[in-house]
Amino acid sequence: MDFMEGQTTEKQLDWLVATLQAIHDGVLVIDKNEVVRMINPEYTKITGVAPENIVGKRLRDVRPKALLVETLKDRKERVGIYRKEGVTEYVVDMAPIILNGETVGTVSICKGEHFLRIVIKIIYY
């Protein structure tokens, strides 16, 4: 039995958004028009980009070097992409969001400094 069975679409959406907000990796989602639809608090913590500076805006207008728009266009997943914004370094995974065969957006998952420290420990110790 689906644990969300019998719940309204609104409650299901609220649950999904709350889940994305709780994730300890940064999450950024754009729609098919390249407009940023959501980021979670960890995205702001990792990148330093506040919601009011990006949500509701075209990604390429606020982050011209972002590769997420390319993922939207070519539908190719990108994994382990190193990024640096100012002095902040992080790793990004990107994937298209496909619904009924149509690309409706893309999602970016950012792994911040804590992830990089773990990788360095694994490699060097």
Salt bridges, closest charged atoms under 4 A:
ASP25 OD2 - LYS111 NZ 3.46
ASP31 OD2 - ARG37 NE 2.78
GLU34 OE1 - ARG58 NH2 2.86
GLU34 OE1 - ARG60 NE 2.59
ASP74 OD2 - ARG78 NH2 2.72
GLU85 OE2 - ARG63 NH2 3.31
GLU85 OE2 - ARG83 NH2 3.24
ASP93 OD2 - LYS111 NZ 3.85
GLU102 OE2 - LYS32 NZ 3.40
GLU113 OE2 - ARG117 NH2 3.25
